[in-house]
């Protein structure tokens, strides 16, 4: 019997993304920007996608300065025509798509009893419908090729109810991301496409910093830290290892998994 430990590739080689191509939505800032840098540093060519083209272009330039092949694309992930064009642009340029990181999302605080239908729809459309449209378009190419990695950005908020802020629509949308990830995995993994998600805890991004400046947000940080065993927020760099692992050959037997990176918040 062959010995896989002896005969397999060296472990660091299995983490390499050389000759892979990736899409990162919401890649113009925050977690998405960190994901784009991580995938590129691991060897992938990276399409940075954002609803604001200038943000995507700035990150693409950062990658090119590191010697990473990249492109900047504008897309609204709630629009099927934009999403289909996004995927086609990558395939036309690089002849393949092997990694799809569906990270675009928005977060807002709302009391459930005063939440408007418009506000609810906005959050669900970006955070959940956007993941559906992107994963579907990416998978069509990957399924034809017989291999691919789709990674969705969920949140620990998809598994818990945050406190003390009220954010029912965000929590609900991220719970949907976790379950749509599992549902995609069940359908597509037998055909070579692995689908997983990453659930960050409180992470220092501009979005979070802006929320903390609001009147209701000023007293949040002490409460959050009291509930986090590691007693700090994540930096975006704390999430980079997770996305490289899930994008790489090293995770080929993992699918339908929600990887929680929250400093221990959800262990209580």
Residue frames relative to the residue before (quaternion, step in Angstrom):
aa qw qx qy qz dx dy dz
X 1.0000 0.0000 0.0000 0.0000 0.00 0.00 0.00
X 0.4700 -0.6828 0.4777 0.2910 3.58 -0.90 0.89
X 0.3572 -0.7257 0.5542 0.1965 3.55 -1.18 0.61
X 0.3009 -0.7976 0.4877 0.1880 3.64 -0.21 1.21
X 0.5994 0.5680 -0.3729 0.4231 3.60 1.06 -0.60
X 0.7072 0.4428 -0.2534 0.4895 3.56 0.99 -0.84
X 0.7657 0.4252 -0.2021 0.4381 3.56 0.89 -0.94
X 0.5657 0.6136 -0.3971 0.3819 3.62 1.15 -0.32
X 0.6440 -0.4872 0.4087 0.4252 3.54 -1.33 0.20
X 0.5916 -0.5329 0.4403 0.4149 3.62 -1.15 0.40
X 0.6251 -0.6080 0.3351 0.3567 3.56 -0.97 0.86
X 0.6746 0.4852 -0.3260 0.4508 3.63 0.87 -0.81
X 0.6052 0.5450 -0.3554 0.4587 3.58 1.12 -0.56
X 0.6474 0.5181 -0.3189 0.4590 3.58 1.10 -0.63
X 0.6374 0.4926 -0.3301 0.4920 3.59 1.25 -0.26
X 0.5169 0.6625 -0.4125 0.3518 3.60 1.22 -0.27
X 0.2237 -0.7661 0.5898 0.1232 3.56 -1.12 0.75
X 0.2323 0.7934 -0.5247 0.2030 3.56 1.18 0.52
X 0.8335 0.1500 -0.1705 0.5037 3.55 -1.00 0.98
X 0.5343 0.5770 -0.4326 0.4410 3.60 1.20 0.41
X 0.2102 -0.7526 0.6066 0.1464 3.58 -1.22 0.45
X 0.1094 -0.8298 0.5473 -0.0052 3.56 -0.91 0.93
X 0.2091 -0.7028 0.6630 0.1509 3.48 -1.33 0.55
X 0.0261 -0.7674 0.6400 0.0284 3.59 -1.04 0.80
X 0.1822 -0.7806 0.5881 0.1081 3.59 -0.49 1.14
X 0.7631 0.2398 -0.2436 0.5485 3.54 -1.09 0.70
X 0.3560 0.8012 -0.4207 0.2330 3.54 1.24 0.52
X 0.5612 0.6572 -0.3686 0.3424 3.55 1.25 -0.11
X 0.8056 0.0878 -0.0453 0.5842 3.59 1.22 -0.13
X 0.8367 0.3027 -0.1607 0.4273 3.53 -1.38 0.07
X 0.8433 -0.0979 0.1014 0.5187 3.53 -1.00 -0.90
X 0.6401 0.5416 -0.3308 0.4330 3.59 0.95 -0.82
X 0.6309 0.5208 -0.3261 0.4737 3.58 0.99 -0.80
X 0.6572 0.5027 -0.3074 0.4700 3.59 0.93 -0.88
X 0.6323 0.5219 -0.3283 0.4690 3.60 1.03 -0.77
X 0.6462 0.5284 -0.3241 0.4452 3.59 0.92 -0.90
X 0.6599 0.4931 -0.3066 0.4769 3.59 0.93 -0.87
X 0.6652 0.5178 -0.3163 0.4351 3.59 0.88 -0.90
X 0.6751 0.4906 -0.2978 0.4636 3.59 0.87 -0.91
X 0.6598 0.5062 -0.3043 0.4646 3.55 1.00 -0.83
X 0.6565 0.5093 -0.3122 0.4607 3.57 0.96 -0.84
X 0.6659 0.4889 -0.2939 0.4808 3.58 1.17 -0.58
X 0.7070 -0.5033 0.2409 0.4344 3.58 1.28 0.04
X 0.5725 0.6229 -0.3816 0.3723 3.60 1.20 -0.24
X 0.4025 -0.5986 0.6150 0.3186 3.51 -1.37 0.29
X 0.1573 -0.8400 0.5189 0.0176 3.57 -0.80 1.02
X 0.1988 -0.7306 0.6432 0.1144 3.54 -0.98 0.98
X 0.1950 -0.7834 0.5849 0.0785 3.55 -0.56 1.21
X 0.0687 -0.8228 0.5636 -0.0248 3.57 -0.55 1.20
X 0.1319 0.7748 -0.6101 0.1005 3.55 -0.95 0.89
X 0.5531 -0.5980 0.4552 0.3596 3.57 -1.18 0.47
X 0.6892 0.3417 -0.2408 0.5918 3.58 1.30 -0.39
X 0.3810 -0.7745 0.4533 0.2226 3.57 -0.26 1.26
X 0.6309 0.5603 -0.3482 0.4083 3.60 0.95 -0.82
X 0.6282 0.5211 -0.3374 0.4690 3.59 1.06 -0.66
X 0.6556 0.5038 -0.3083 0.4705 3.57 0.92 -0.90
X 0.6593 0.5233 -0.3072 0.4440 3.56 0.93 -0.90
X 0.6360 0.5347 -0.3312 0.4471 3.58 0.99 -0.80
X 0.6755 0.4760 -0.2956 0.4794 3.59 0.94 -0.85
X 0.6194 0.5401 -0.3454 0.4533 3.59 1.01 -0.75
X 0.6301 0.5155 -0.3253 0.4811 3.58 1.04 -0.75
X 0.6168 0.5404 -0.3433 0.4578 3.60 0.99 -0.80
X 0.6711 0.4947 -0.2959 0.4663 3.57 0.96 -0.88
X 0.6472 0.5209 -0.3229 0.4534 3.57 0.92 -0.87
X 0.6329 0.5355 -0.3292 0.4520 3.59 1.06 -0.71
X 0.6657 0.4564 -0.2917 0.5133 3.58 1.26 -0.39
X 0.5551 -0.6162 0.3880 0.4020 3.57 1.28 -0.02
X 0.4923 0.6528 -0.4200 0.3939 3.58 1.29 0.38
X 0.4090 -0.6971 0.5303 0.2561 3.57 -0.84 0.97
X 0.1197 0.8147 -0.5516 0.1331 3.57 -0.68 1.06
X 0.0995 -0.7491 0.6452 0.1122 3.51 -1.39 0.12
X 0.3109 -0.7268 0.5809 0.1939 3.56 -1.22 0.50
X 0.0204 -0.7981 0.6015 -0.0280 3.55 -0.94 0.93
X 0.2805 -0.7236 0.6019 0.1884 3.54 -1.17 0.65
X 0.1857 0.7725 -0.5935 0.1284 3.57 -0.92 0.89
X 0.2778 -0.6860 0.6472 0.1827 3.50 -1.24 0.69
X 0.3374 -0.7971 0.4626 0.1918 3.58 -0.32 1.24
X 0.6061 0.5474 -0.3726 0.4406 3.62 1.20 -0.10
X 0.6785 0.4585 -0.2750 0.5038 3.58 1.31 -0.11
X 0.4434 -0.7261 0.4609 0.2524 3.58 -0.56 1.16
X 0.6403 0.5314 -0.3430 0.4358 3.59 0.92 -0.78
X 0.6422 0.5102 -0.3165 0.4765 3.60 1.01 -0.80
X 0.6769 0.5032 -0.2960 0.4483 3.57 0.88 -0.95
X 0.6575 0.5028 -0.3158 0.4639 3.59 0.91 -0.88
X 0.6492 0.5115 -0.3094 0.4703 3.57 0.99 -0.83
X 0.6046 0.5663 -0.3403 0.4449 3.59 1.05 -0.80
X 0.7017 0.4547 -0.2715 0.4765 3.58 0.79 -1.00
X 0.6503 0.5198 -0.3196 0.4525 3.58 0.94 -0.85
X 0.6231 0.5487 -0.3425 0.4398 3.60 1.02 -0.74
X 0.6621 0.4961 -0.3013 0.4740 3.58 0.99 -0.85
X 0.6764 0.4861 -0.2983 0.4661 3.58 0.87 -0.93
X 0.6381 0.5245 -0.3288 0.4578 3.59 0.99 -0.77
X 0.7100 0.4650 -0.2582 0.4614 3.58 0.97 -0.88
X 0.8310 0.2220 -0.0680 0.5055 3.58 0.83 -0.99
X 0.4834 -0.7256 0.3827 0.3058 3.58 1.33 0.17
X 0.8031 0.1065 -0.0765 0.5812 3.60 1.20 -0.01
X 0.1542 -0.7363 0.6450 0.1343 3.53 -1.36 0.23
X 0.0605 -0.8376 0.5428 0.0052 3.58 -0.57 1.11
X 0.7859 0.2075 -0.1079 0.5724 3.61 1.18 -0.49
X 0.0187 -0.7825 0.6224 0.0072 3.57 -0.88 0.94
X 0.0646 -0.7908 0.6086 0.0077 3.57 -0.60 1.15
X 0.1203 -0.8210 0.5580 0.0108 3.54 -0.28 1.32
X 0.0642 0.8651 -0.4768 0.1416 3.48 0.22 1.42
X 0.4958 0.6799 -0.4391 0.3147 3.63 1.13 -0.44
X 0.2389 0.7717 -0.5604 0.1829 3.55 -0.87 0.94
X 0.2117 -0.7496 0.6109 0.1418 3.53 -1.32 0.30
X 0.1280 -0.7867 0.5998 0.0704 3.55 -1.19 0.56
X 0.0641 0.7806 -0.6176 0.0714 3.55 -0.94 0.93
X 0.3625 -0.7029 0.5651 0.2350 3.54 -1.27 0.46
X 0.0918 0.7869 -0.6018 0.1010 3.56 -0.85 1.01
X 0.3974 -0.6503 0.5857 0.2760 3.56 -1.16 0.63
X 0.5313 -0.6804 0.3996 0.3084 3.57 -0.77 1.03
X 0.6933 0.5076 -0.3059 0.4100 3.60 0.92 -0.82
X 0.7430 0.3545 -0.2225 0.5223 3.61 1.21 -0.35
X 0.4166 0.7200 -0.4604 0.3099 3.59 1.27 0.00
X 0.3219 -0.7502 0.5444 0.1927 3.57 -0.86 0.95
X 0.6308 -0.5259 0.4121 0.3946 3.53 -1.25 0.42
X 0.6323 0.5449 -0.3280 0.4425 3.58 1.02 -0.79
X 0.6671 0.4949 -0.2982 0.4702 3.58 0.93 -0.89
X 0.6356 0.5260 -0.3221 0.4644 3.58 0.99 -0.83
X 0.6775 0.5020 -0.2916 0.4515 3.56 0.86 -1.00
X 0.6259 0.5558 -0.3439 0.4255 3.60 0.96 -0.83
X 0.6979 0.4649 -0.2775 0.4687 3.58 0.83 -0.97
X 0.6712 0.4918 -0.3059 0.4626 3.59 0.91 -0.85
X 0.6457 0.5369 -0.3292 0.4317 3.59 0.98 -0.78
X 0.7026 0.4377 -0.2766 0.4881 3.58 0.88 -0.87
X 0.7728 0.4278 -0.2154 0.4163 3.56 0.63 -1.14
X 0.7960 0.2762 -0.1451 0.5187 3.60 1.00 -0.69
X 0.6758 0.4559 -0.2999 0.4955 3.59 0.80 -0.92
X 0.6286 0.5499 -0.3343 0.4367 3.58 1.01 -0.78
X 0.6427 0.5035 -0.3173 0.4825 3.58 1.01 -0.79
X 0.6286 0.5372 -0.3305 0.4550 3.59 0.97 -0.82
X 0.7055 0.4691 -0.2847 0.4486 3.59 0.73 -1.04
X 0.6779 0.4946 -0.2989 0.4545 3.58 0.92 -0.90
X 0.6725 0.4928 -0.3045 0.4607 3.59 0.84 -0.95
X 0.6415 0.5311 -0.3287 0.4454 3.58 0.95 -0.82
X 0.6876 0.4783 -0.2822 0.4678 3.58 0.87 -0.95
X 0.6498 0.5105 -0.3122 0.4687 3.59 1.00 -0.81
X 0.6788 0.5246 -0.2943 0.4212 3.55 0.89 -0.98
X 0.5860 0.5901 -0.3867 0.3986 3.59 1.00 -0.64
X 0.6835 0.4482 -0.2791 0.5040 3.57 1.02 -0.77
X 0.6706 0.5120 -0.3036 0.4428 3.58 0.92 -0.88
X 0.6501 0.5198 -0.3218 0.4513 3.59 0.95 -0.83
X 0.6260 0.5288 -0.3325 0.4669 3.56 1.06 -0.71
X 0.6991 0.4531 -0.2555 0.4905 3.56 1.09 -0.80
X 0.4310 -0.7234 0.4421 0.3090 3.58 1.20 -0.43
X 0.7744 0.2087 -0.1544 0.5769 3.59 1.20 0.29
X 0.3250 0.7335 -0.5670 0.1867 3.55 -1.13 0.70
X 0.2483 -0.7400 0.6070 0.1494 3.53 -1.32 0.41
X 0.0545 -0.7685 0.6374 0.0101 3.56 -0.81 1.06
X 0.0525 -0.7958 0.6024 -0.0337 3.55 -0.81 1.09
X 0.1290 -0.8045 0.5785 0.0388 3.56 -0.59 1.15
X 0.3537 -0.7078 0.5629 0.2388 3.57 -1.06 0.71
X 0.0872 -0.7706 0.6312 0.0127 3.55 -0.58 1.21
X 0.3340 -0.7103 0.5604 0.2643 3.60 -0.90 -0.91
X 0.5749 -0.5390 0.4623 0.4066 3.55 -1.21 0.40
X 0.5769 0.6074 -0.3627 0.4084 3.59 1.22 -0.48
X 0.5841 0.5637 -0.3748 0.4478 3.56 1.27 -0.16
X 0.7354 0.3800 -0.2128 0.5192 3.58 1.29 -0.27
X 0.7526 0.2590 -0.1596 0.5840 3.58 1.27 -0.30
X 0.3543 -0.6536 0.5926 0.3100 3.54 -1.35 -0.09
X 0.3864 -0.7624 0.4752 0.2089 3.56 -0.52 1.21
X 0.0844 -0.7690 0.6319 0.0459 3.51 -1.30 0.49
X 0.6180 -0.1393 -0.7699 -0.0777 1.65 -2.14 1.29
X 0.5207 0.6526 -0.4213 0.3543 3.63 1.20 -0.10
X 0.3707 -0.7019 0.5623 0.2317 3.56 -1.21 0.56
X 0.1565 0.7977 -0.5637 0.1463 3.59 -0.68 1.07
X 0.0010 -0.8621 0.5060 -0.0274 3.54 0.92 0.96
X 0.7096 0.4534 -0.3218 0.4329 3.68 0.67 -0.87
X 0.6236 0.5240 -0.3433 0.4676 3.59 1.05 -0.67
X 0.6496 0.5166 -0.3154 0.4601 3.59 0.87 -0.95
X 0.6712 0.5111 -0.2898 0.4520 3.55 0.93 -0.96
X 0.6589 0.5088 -0.3149 0.4559 3.57 0.94 -0.86
X 0.6945 0.4694 -0.2845 0.4652 3.59 0.96 -0.80
X 0.5710 0.5384 -0.3813 0.4885 3.58 1.16 -0.47
X 0.6283 0.5348 -0.3187 0.4664 3.54 1.09 -0.75
X 0.6292 0.5328 -0.3338 0.4570 3.58 1.01 -0.78
X 0.6421 0.5153 -0.3305 0.4615 3.59 0.94 -0.83
X 0.7268 0.4369 -0.2641 0.4595 3.59 0.83 -0.90
X 0.6232 0.5111 -0.3611 0.4690 3.61 1.03 -0.61
X 0.5844 0.5689 -0.3582 0.4543 3.58 1.15 -0.64
X 0.6791 0.4794 -0.2879 0.4755 3.58 0.88 -0.94
X 0.6578 0.5164 -0.3112 0.4514 3.57 1.01 -0.81
X 0.6264 0.5101 -0.3272 0.4903 3.60 1.01 -0.79
X 0.6500 0.5367 -0.3232 0.4301 3.57 0.89 -0.94
X 0.6525 0.5275 -0.3170 0.4422 3.57 0.93 -0.88
X 0.7010 0.4639 -0.2645 0.4727 3.58 1.03 -0.79
X 0.8188 0.3584 -0.1385 0.4264 3.54 0.75 -1.07
X 0.5543 0.6425 -0.4027 0.3432 3.61 1.09 -0.49
X 0.6305 0.5215 -0.3700 0.4400 3.65 0.94 -0.60
X 0.7178 0.4055 -0.2367 0.5141 3.58 1.26 -0.37
X 0.7115 -0.5327 0.2343 0.3938 3.55 1.20 0.59
X 0.6454 0.5026 -0.3297 0.4714 3.60 1.24 -0.04
X 0.1958 -0.7835 0.5842 0.0808 3.56 -0.58 1.20
X 0.0813 -0.7928 0.6039 0.0143 3.57 -0.98 0.88
X 0.0890 0.7817 -0.6075 0.1095 3.56 -0.73 1.13
X 0.2104 -0.7667 0.5819 0.1711 3.56 -1.26 0.10
X 0.3110 -0.7084 0.6055 0.1867 3.50 -1.35 0.46
X 0.1343 -0.7911 0.5943 0.0535 3.56 -0.89 0.98
X 0.1666 -0.7990 0.5711 0.0871 3.59 -0.18 1.23
X 0.3892 -0.6352 0.5995 0.2926 3.49 -1.36 0.35
X 0.7768 -0.2647 0.2183 0.5281 3.56 -1.16 -0.50
X 0.0301 -0.8192 0.5682 -0.0719 3.53 -0.60 1.23
X 0.4603 -0.7003 0.4792 0.2608 3.54 -0.94 0.92
X 0.2140 0.7350 -0.6104 0.2037 3.56 -0.26 1.34
X 0.6733 -0.4820 0.3517 0.4367 3.56 -1.25 0.19
X 0.5967 0.5730 -0.3556 0.4349 3.57 1.08 -0.72
X 0.6900 0.4605 -0.2760 0.4855 3.58 0.89 -0.95
X 0.6348 0.5328 -0.3349 0.4483 3.57 0.95 -0.83
X 0.6527 0.5091 -0.3155 0.4639 3.60 1.00 -0.81
X 0.6429 0.5158 -0.3264 0.4627 3.59 0.99 -0.78
X 0.6691 0.5175 -0.3014 0.4401 3.57 0.99 -0.81
X 0.6292 0.5336 -0.3305 0.4585 3.58 1.24 -0.34
X 0.5476 0.6090 -0.4071 0.4044 3.60 1.23 -0.24
X 0.6735 -0.5040 0.3391 0.4213 3.61 -1.17 0.44
X 0.7044 0.4491 -0.2790 0.4736 3.59 0.92 -0.85
X 0.6876 0.5299 -0.2799 0.4100 3.56 1.15 -0.55
X 0.5294 0.6933 -0.3953 0.2876 3.57 1.15 -0.49
X 0.7453 0.3827 -0.2190 0.5001 3.58 1.07 -0.64
X 0.4398 0.7376 -0.4307 0.2776 3.59 1.29 0.08
X 0.6469 0.5880 -0.3446 0.3421 3.57 0.78 -1.02
X 0.6686 0.4859 -0.3377 0.4503 3.67 0.75 -0.82
X 0.6440 0.5175 -0.3208 0.4631 3.58 1.02 -0.79
X 0.6589 0.5140 -0.3112 0.4526 3.58 0.90 -0.92
X 0.6953 0.4810 -0.2834 0.4527 3.54 0.89 -0.94
X 0.6123 0.5466 -0.3542 0.4483 3.58 1.10 -0.59
X 0.7128 0.4323 -0.2354 0.4996 3.58 1.21 -0.53
X 0.6437 0.4995 -0.3135 0.4877 3.58 1.31 0.00
X 0.4358 -0.7285 0.4534 0.2718 3.65 -0.45 1.08
X 0.7084 0.4541 -0.2763 0.4644 3.61 1.00 -0.73
X 0.3639 -0.8020 0.4234 0.2122 3.58 1.38 0.02
X 0.7144 0.3251 -0.2922 0.5464 3.57 1.03 0.76
X 0.5184 -0.5786 0.5137 0.3642 3.53 -1.35 0.22
X 0.5279 -0.5777 0.4999 0.3710 3.54 -1.27 0.28
X 0.3043 -0.6487 0.6499 0.2533 3.49 -1.31 0.44
X 0.6259 -0.5511 0.3708 0.4087 3.60 -1.10 0.51
X 0.6047 0.5692 -0.3573 0.4274 3.59 1.11 -0.55
X 0.5742 0.5927 -0.3790 0.4188 3.61 1.19 -0.41
X 0.6918 0.4777 -0.2633 0.4732 3.59 1.25 -0.41
X 0.5145 0.6952 -0.4061 0.2951 3.58 1.21 -0.36
X 0.6377 0.5407 -0.3390 0.4313 3.59 0.96 -0.77
X 0.6297 0.5522 -0.3335 0.4330 3.56 1.04 -0.78
X 0.7001 0.4670 -0.2949 0.4526 3.59 0.84 -0.91
X 0.6299 0.5160 -0.3451 0.4668 3.60 1.03 -0.68
X 0.6330 0.5302 -0.3302 0.4573 3.59 0.94 -0.83
X 0.7187 0.4513 -0.2653 0.4576 3.58 0.76 -1.01
X 0.6645 0.4985 -0.3004 0.4688 3.59 1.16 -0.52
X 0.6946 0.5270 -0.2526 0.4195 3.55 1.18 -0.56
X 0.6852 -0.4640 0.3880 0.4058 3.51 -1.41 0.15
X 0.5582 0.6370 -0.3817 0.3701 3.59 1.17 -0.54
X 0.7483 0.3672 -0.2052 0.5130 3.59 1.16 -0.54
X 0.2666 0.8257 -0.4745 0.1482 3.60 1.19 0.36
X 0.7130 0.4078 -0.2764 0.4990 3.63 1.13 -0.36
X 0.5910 0.5402 -0.3789 0.4640 3.58 1.23 0.33
X 0.2097 0.7608 -0.5967 0.1455 3.56 -0.83 0.95
X 0.7946 0.2712 -0.2248 0.4944 3.55 -1.13 0.70
X 0.5221 0.6636 -0.3849 0.3727 3.57 1.27 0.34
X 0.2565 -0.7253 0.6203 0.1528 3.53 -1.18 0.74
X 0.1540 -0.8088 0.5643 0.0607 3.59 -0.34 1.25
X 0.1794 -0.8130 0.5505 0.0609 3.58 -0.35 1.27
X 0.0081 -0.7755 0.6298 -0.0440 3.56 -0.81 1.10
X 0.2637 0.8248 -0.4391 0.2393 3.56 0.36 1.27
X 0.5372 -0.6440 0.4052 0.3641 3.60 1.19 0.31
X 0.6739 -0.5126 0.2827 0.4508 3.56 1.24 0.40
X 0.3427 0.7837 -0.4768 0.2023 3.60 1.26 -0.03
X 0.7820 0.3868 -0.1960 0.4478 3.57 0.78 -1.00
X 0.4700 0.6712 -0.4625 0.3386 3.62 1.20 0.30
X 0.5479 0.6397 -0.4101 0.3499 3.61 1.14 -0.48
